[in-house]
């Protein structure tokens, strides 16, 4: 699998049935829920949230198949108090541990303006961890054992096991199948209240993401036993690391 374009291999793309009007409405509703930004976990001061927050709006948009799940909406957002800052969710785990991450994929992204072909994410498609700032796919943090947590018309949620090796301390960007833009940060071996701001500047790029043409919108909606905090990251006008360059050209 190519490091610079890990999920754009045409042989990995699979056909899916044509979208219907109902599906188009579903996608718009779910994307609107993602864009709201009011469901982020944690605080802008980078302290851990005391409890998980279930995103009821997202569950309603997806329908009855997710009614028994506590879905989270873990995404980057622009600071409400300063448009030159981003609020970056950071998932913190210890080296030598394993937990789970749930990823929601919206199938048929061209219904909301993307021009790429319809895709179908399968159990053979795994997220990867990109080491920051080197921009190299790491074998120290691996995603395995995908299982379908829930599915419905136009979406599927996969639960992956994620394992961090004993020597995996560092910061990682998560690259899911057919990923779109920048995902939240994964910090292994960090203290939730003492994050490396220098490493997090990788998530501060505010230039154009070259990714919309071939991407399936997707979001992390479950973080297992990971500690989840929000870090305030200043916006930067250009990519300063190899990792940022890869993320900013995701899916192309």
C-alpha positions as a LaTeX table, in Angstrom:
\begin{tabular}{lrrr}
\hline
Residue & $x$ (\AA) & $y$ (\AA) & $z$ (\AA) \\
\hline
Unk1 & 0.00 & 0.00 & 0.00 \\
Unk2 & 1.47 & 3.35 & $-1.02$ \\
Unk3 & 2.51 & 5.66 & 1.76 \\
Unk4 & 1.58 & 8.90 & 0.00 \\
Unk5 & $-1.74$ & 7.71 & $-1.43$ \\
Unk6 & $-2.64$ & 4.78 & 0.81 \\
Unk7 & $-6.31$ & 4.53 & $-0.10$ \\
Unk8 & $-6.53$ & 5.75 & $-3.68$ \\
Unk9 & $-5.57$ & 2.51 & $-5.42$ \\
Unk10 & $-8.27$ & 1.96 & $-8.09$ \\
Unk11 & $-8.13$ & $-1.78$ & $-7.46$ \\
Unk12 & $-9.43$ & $-1.15$ & $-3.94$ \\
Unk13 & $-12.53$ & 0.70 & $-5.13$ \\
Unk14 & $-15.77$ & $-1.20$ & $-5.20$ \\
Unk15 & $-19.12$ & $-0.39$ & $-6.77$ \\
Unk16 & $-22.22$ & 0.45 & $-4.78$ \\
Unk17 & $-25.83$ & 0.81 & $-5.89$ \\
Unk18 & $-27.13$ & 4.13 & $-7.24$ \\
Unk19 & $-28.27$ & 6.60 & $-4.55$ \\
Unk20 & $-31.94$ & 7.41 & $-4.14$ \\
Unk21 & $-33.64$ & 10.65 & $-3.14$ \\
Unk22 & $-34.10$ & 9.25 & 0.36 \\
Unk23 & $-30.40$ & 8.49 & 0.61 \\
Unk24 & $-29.49$ & 11.98 & $-0.63$ \\
Unk25 & $-31.58$ & 13.50 & 2.14 \\
Unk26 & $-29.93$ & 11.18 & 4.68 \\
Unk27 & $-26.46$ & 12.28 & 3.60 \\
Unk28 & $-27.35$ & 15.97 & 3.82 \\
Unk29 & $-28.81$ & 15.52 & 7.30 \\
Unk30 & $-25.81$ & 13.56 & 8.57 \\
Unk31 & $-23.26$ & 15.95 & 7.07 \\
Unk32 & $-25.15$ & 18.83 & 8.65 \\
Unk33 & $-24.91$ & 17.06 & 11.99 \\
Unk34 & $-21.15$ & 16.63 & 11.49 \\
Unk35 & $-20.74$ & 20.28 & 10.58 \\
Unk36 & $-22.56$ & 21.59 & 13.63 \\
Unk37 & $-19.46$ & 21.37 & 15.82 \\
Unk38 & $-21.53$ & 21.40 & 19.01 \\
Unk39 & $-20.96$ & 17.74 & 19.76 \\
Unk40 & $-17.22$ & 17.77 & 20.31 \\
Unk41 & $-16.07$ & 16.00 & 23.44 \\
Unk42 & $-13.80$ & 17.64 & 26.01 \\
Unk43 & $-12.92$ & 21.28 & 26.47 \\
Unk44 & $-10.97$ & 23.92 & 24.60 \\
Unk45 & $-8.50$ & 23.99 & 27.49 \\
Unk46 & $-7.33$ & 20.46 & 26.70 \\
Unk47 & $-8.72$ & 18.77 & 29.80 \\
Unk48 & $-10.47$ & 15.40 & 29.59 \\
Unk49 & $-14.24$ & 15.29 & 29.47 \\
Unk50 & $-15.72$ & 13.71 & 32.61 \\
Unk51 & $-18.24$ & 11.67 & 30.64 \\
Unk52 & $-18.91$ & 10.47 & 27.14 \\
Unk53 & $-21.47$ & 12.62 & 25.29 \\
Unk54 & $-23.90$ & 10.78 & 23.05 \\
Unk55 & $-24.73$ & 12.63 & 19.84 \\
Unk56 & $-28.49$ & 12.18 & 19.70 \\
Unk57 & $-28.88$ & 14.26 & 16.54 \\
Unk58 & $-26.51$ & 11.97 & 14.67 \\
Unk59 & $-28.32$ & 8.86 & 15.91 \\
Unk60 & $-31.67$ & 10.28 & 14.80 \\
Unk61 & $-30.27$ & 11.07 & 11.35 \\
Unk62 & $-28.99$ & 7.52 & 10.93 \\
Unk63 & $-32.24$ & 5.91 & 12.01 \\
Unk64 & $-33.42$ & 3.05 & 14.26 \\
Unk65 & $-30.41$ & 0.79 & 13.59 \\
Unk66 & $-28.23$ & 3.03 & 15.82 \\
Unk67 & $-30.79$ & 3.68 & 18.56 \\
Unk68 & $-28.94$ & 1.49 & 21.06 \\
Unk69 & $-25.52$ & 3.04 & 20.39 \\
Unk70 & $-23.86$ & 5.99 & 22.09 \\
Unk71 & $-22.34$ & 7.69 & 19.06 \\
Unk72 & $-19.78$ & 10.45 & 19.41 \\
Unk73 & $-19.06$ & 13.13 & 16.81 \\
Unk74 & $-15.28$ & 13.52 & 16.92 \\
Unk75 & $-14.15$ & 16.11 & 14.42 \\
Unk76 & $-11.94$ & 19.15 & 13.97 \\
Unk77 & $-13.64$ & 22.54 & 14.16 \\
Unk78 & $-12.82$ & 26.20 & 13.98 \\
Unk79 & $-12.70$ & 27.91 & 17.37 \\
Unk80 & $-15.87$ & 29.83 & 18.16 \\
Unk81 & $-13.86$ & 32.59 & 19.82 \\
Unk82 & $-10.97$ & 32.92 & 17.35 \\
Unk83 & $-11.23$ & 31.94 & 13.66 \\
Unk84 & $-7.43$ & 31.69 & 13.53 \\
Unk85 & $-7.51$ & 28.66 & 15.80 \\
Unk86 & $-8.72$ & 25.09 & 15.42 \\
Unk87 & $-10.15$ & 22.85 & 18.11 \\
Unk88 & $-8.47$ & 19.49 & 17.52 \\
Unk89 & $-9.78$ & 16.40 & 19.32 \\
Unk90 & $-6.82$ & 14.37 & 20.58 \\
Unk91 & $-7.29$ & 10.70 & 21.42 \\
Unk92 & $-4.79$ & 9.60 & 24.05 \\
Unk93 & $-3.77$ & 6.01 & 24.74 \\
Unk94 & $-0.93$ & 4.25 & 26.54 \\
Unk95 & 1.80 & 2.27 & 24.75 \\
Unk96 & 1.30 & $-1.48$ & 24.92 \\
Unk97 & $-2.50$ & $-1.24$ & 25.09 \\
Unk98 & $-5.42$ & $-2.06$ & 22.81 \\
Unk99 & $-8.80$ & $-0.39$ & 22.48 \\
Unk100 & $-11.42$ & 0.18 & 19.79 \\
Unk101 & $-12.32$ & 2.97 & 17.38 \\
Unk102 & $-15.62$ & 3.21 & 15.50 \\
Unk103 & $-15.73$ & 4.88 & 12.08 \\
Unk104 & $-18.87$ & 5.89 & 10.23 \\
Unk105 & $-18.67$ & 5.89 & 6.42 \\
Unk106 & $-21.27$ & 7.63 & 4.26 \\
Unk107 & $-21.48$ & 5.66 & 1.03 \\
Unk108 & $-22.03$ & 7.55 & $-2.22$ \\
Unk109 & $-20.42$ & 10.91 & $-1.46$ \\
Unk110 & $-21.23$ & 12.47 & $-4.85$ \\
Unk111 & $-24.75$ & 13.09 & $-3.55$ \\
Unk112 & $-23.34$ & 16.02 & $-1.56$ \\
Unk113 & $-21.16$ & 17.42 & $-4.30$ \\
Unk114 & $-18.24$ & 15.01 & $-4.56$ \\
Unk115 & $-17.51$ & 13.82 & $-8.09$ \\
Unk116 & $-15.72$ & 10.58 & $-7.35$ \\
Unk117 & $-17.24$ & 7.18 & $-8.07$ \\
Unk118 & $-19.45$ & 5.52 & $-5.46$ \\
Unk119 & $-17.37$ & 3.38 & $-3.13$ \\
Unk120 & $-18.03$ & 0.49 & $-0.79$ \\
Unk121 & $-15.86$ & 0.14 & 2.30 \\
Unk122 & $-15.29$ & $-3.52$ & 3.21 \\
Unk123 & $-13.50$ & $-5.47$ & 5.91 \\
Unk124 & $-10.42$ & $-5.57$ & 3.69 \\
Unk125 & $-10.03$ & $-1.79$ & 4.00 \\
Unk126 & $-8.10$ & $-0.79$ & 7.12 \\
Unk127 & $-7.23$ & 2.61 & 8.56 \\
Unk128 & $-3.54$ & 3.35 & 8.96 \\
Unk129 & $-1.57$ & 5.51 & 11.39 \\
Unk130 & 0.67 & 8.18 & 9.88 \\
Unk131 & 3.58 & 9.13 & 12.14 \\
Unk132 & 3.87 & 12.86 & 12.85 \\
Unk133 & 5.85 & 14.74 & 11.77 \\
Unk134 & 7.71 & 12.21 & 9.57 \\
Unk135 & 4.74 & 11.44 & 7.34 \\
Unk136 & 5.52 & 7.72 & 7.30 \\
Unk137 & 2.91 & 5.02 & 7.80 \\
Unk138 & 3.72 & 3.38 & 11.12 \\
Unk139 & 3.66 & $-0.27$ & 12.06 \\
Unk140 & 3.68 & 0.72 & 15.73 \\
Unk141 & $-0.03$ & 1.57 & 15.76 \\
Unk142 & $-2.23$ & $-0.87$ & 13.84 \\
Unk143 & $-5.93$ & $-1.31$ & 13.16 \\
Unk144 & $-7.25$ & $-4.88$ & 12.99 \\
Unk145 & $-10.38$ & $-7.04$ & 13.37 \\
Unk146 & $-12.99$ & $-4.86$ & 11.65 \\
Unk147 & $-16.59$ & $-5.71$ & 12.44 \\
Unk148 & $-19.85$ & $-4.11$ & 11.40 \\
Unk149 & $-21.25$ & $-2.21$ & 14.38 \\
Unk150 & $-24.28$ & $-0.89$ & 12.50 \\
Unk151 & $-25.44$ & $-0.30$ & 8.94 \\
Unk152 & $-28.34$ & 1.25 & 7.13 \\
Unk153 & $-29.34$ & 2.78 & 3.85 \\
Unk154 & $-26.30$ & 4.72 & 2.71 \\
Unk155 & $-23.98$ & 4.25 & 5.69 \\
Unk156 & $-21.96$ & 1.67 & 7.56 \\
Unk157 & $-20.16$ & 1.84 & 10.92 \\
Unk158 & $-17.10$ & $-0.34$ & 11.43 \\
Unk159 & $-15.50$ & $-1.07$ & 14.78 \\
Unk160 & $-11.75$ & $-1.61$ & 14.58 \\
Unk161 & $-9.35$ & $-2.85$ & 17.24 \\
Unk162 & $-6.44$ & $-0.42$ & 17.54 \\
Unk163 & $-3.22$ & $-1.54$ & 19.22 \\
Unk164 & $-0.25$ & 0.61 & 20.21 \\
Unk165 & 3.05 & $-1.25$ & 20.56 \\
Unk166 & 5.28 & $-0.85$ & 23.61 \\
Unk167 & 7.60 & 1.52 & 21.75 \\
Unk168 & 4.92 & 3.52 & 19.97 \\
Unk169 & 5.10 & 6.79 & 21.95 \\
Unk170 & 4.38 & 9.70 & 19.63 \\
Unk171 & 1.70 & 11.49 & 17.62 \\
Unk172 & $-0.22$ & 9.99 & 14.72 \\
Unk173 & $-2.72$ & 11.04 & 12.08 \\
Unk174 & $-5.36$ & 8.44 & 11.30 \\
Unk175 & $-5.92$ & 7.68 & 7.62 \\
Unk176 & $-9.15$ & 5.69 & 7.16 \\
Unk177 & $-10.14$ & 4.09 & 3.85 \\
Unk178 & $-10.96$ & 6.78 & 1.27 \\
Unk179 & $-10.29$ & 9.39 & 3.92 \\
Unk180 & $-11.35$ & 13.03 & 3.58 \\
Unk181 & $-9.28$ & 15.84 & 5.04 \\
Unk182 & $-7.70$ & 15.81 & 8.49 \\
Unk183 & $-8.82$ & 13.35 & 11.14 \\
Unk184 & $-8.38$ & 13.90 & 14.90 \\
Unk185 & $-4.95$ & 13.30 & 16.40 \\
Unk186 & $-3.87$ & 10.13 & 18.19 \\
Unk187 & $-1.30$ & 10.70 & 20.94 \\
Unk188 & 0.37 & 7.59 & 22.36 \\
Unk189 & 2.17 & 7.93 & 25.68 \\
Unk190 & 1.12 & 11.56 & 26.21 \\
Unk191 & $-0.43$ & 13.15 & 29.26 \\
Unk192 & $-3.94$ & 14.39 & 28.44 \\
Unk193 & $-3.30$ & 17.71 & 30.18 \\
Unk194 & 0.25 & 18.14 & 28.80 \\
Unk195 & 0.10 & 17.72 & 25.03 \\
Unk196 & 2.91 & 18.53 & 22.60 \\
Unk197 & 1.76 & 21.73 & 20.91 \\
Unk198 & 4.58 & 21.58 & 18.38 \\
Unk199 & 3.42 & 18.18 & 17.12 \\
Unk200 & $-0.18$ & 19.37 & 17.00 \\
Unk201 & 0.63 & 22.19 & 14.58 \\
Unk202 & 0.34 & 19.51 & 11.87 \\
Unk203 & $-3.42$ & 19.79 & 12.38 \\
Unk204 & $-3.38$ & 23.59 & 12.09 \\
Unk205 & $-3.07$ & 23.86 & 8.31 \\
Unk206 & $-5.84$ & 26.13 & 6.99 \\
Unk207 & $-5.08$ & 25.90 & 3.28 \\
Unk208 & $-7.03$ & 23.98 & 0.64 \\
Unk209 & $-7.50$ & 20.27 & 1.23 \\
Unk210 & $-7.07$ & 18.53 & $-2.12$ \\
Unk211 & $-9.43$ & 15.71 & $-1.31$ \\
Unk212 & $-13.06$ & 16.24 & $-2.27$ \\
Unk213 & $-12.95$ & 14.57 & $-5.68$ \\
Unk214 & $-12.66$ & 10.96 & $-4.51$ \\
Unk215 & $-13.59$ & 10.94 & $-0.85$ \\
Unk216 & $-16.26$ & 9.22 & 1.15 \\
Unk217 & $-17.19$ & 11.49 & 4.06 \\
Unk218 & $-16.41$ & 9.63 & 7.25 \\
Unk219 & $-16.15$ & 10.42 & 10.95 \\
Unk220 & $-14.96$ & 8.77 & 14.12 \\
Unk221 & $-18.05$ & 8.06 & 16.19 \\
Unk222 & $-16.61$ & 5.90 & 18.97 \\
Unk223 & $-13.32$ & 6.03 & 20.88 \\
Unk224 & $-13.44$ & 2.98 & 23.15 \\
Unk225 & $-11.38$ & 3.44 & 26.30 \\
Unk226 & $-9.28$ & 6.27 & 24.87 \\
Unk227 & $-9.01$ & 9.52 & 26.80 \\
Unk228 & $-10.39$ & 12.27 & 24.57 \\
Unk229 & $-9.44$ & 15.93 & 24.95 \\
Unk230 & $-9.69$ & 19.04 & 22.80 \\
Unk231 & $-6.53$ & 21.01 & 22.03 \\
Unk232 & $-6.51$ & 24.57 & 20.74 \\
Unk233 & $-4.18$ & 24.74 & 17.73 \\
Unk234 & $-3.24$ & 27.97 & 15.89 \\
Unk235 & $-3.99$ & 28.05 & 12.17 \\
Unk236 & $-0.92$ & 27.95 & 9.92 \\
Unk237 & $-0.92$ & 29.08 & 6.25 \\
Unk238 & 1.31 & 26.34 & 4.87 \\
Unk239 & 2.26 & 22.73 & 5.51 \\
Unk240 & 5.43 & 22.52 & 7.58 \\
Unk241 & 5.87 & 18.74 & 7.84 \\
Unk242 & 5.70 & 15.74 & 5.47 \\
Unk243 & 2.69 & 14.48 & 7.43 \\
Unk244 & 0.79 & 17.70 & 6.78 \\
Unk245 & 1.53 & 17.51 & 3.07 \\
Unk246 & 0.07 & 13.99 & 2.86 \\
Unk247 & $-3.00$ & 14.89 & 4.91 \\
Unk248 & $-3.69$ & 18.04 & 2.89 \\
Unk249 & $-3.62$ & 16.01 & $-0.34$ \\
Unk250 & $-5.72$ & 13.19 & 1.05 \\
Unk251 & $-7.59$ & 11.05 & $-1.42$ \\
Unk252 & $-6.15$ & 12.58 & $-4.59$ \\
\hline
\end{tabular}
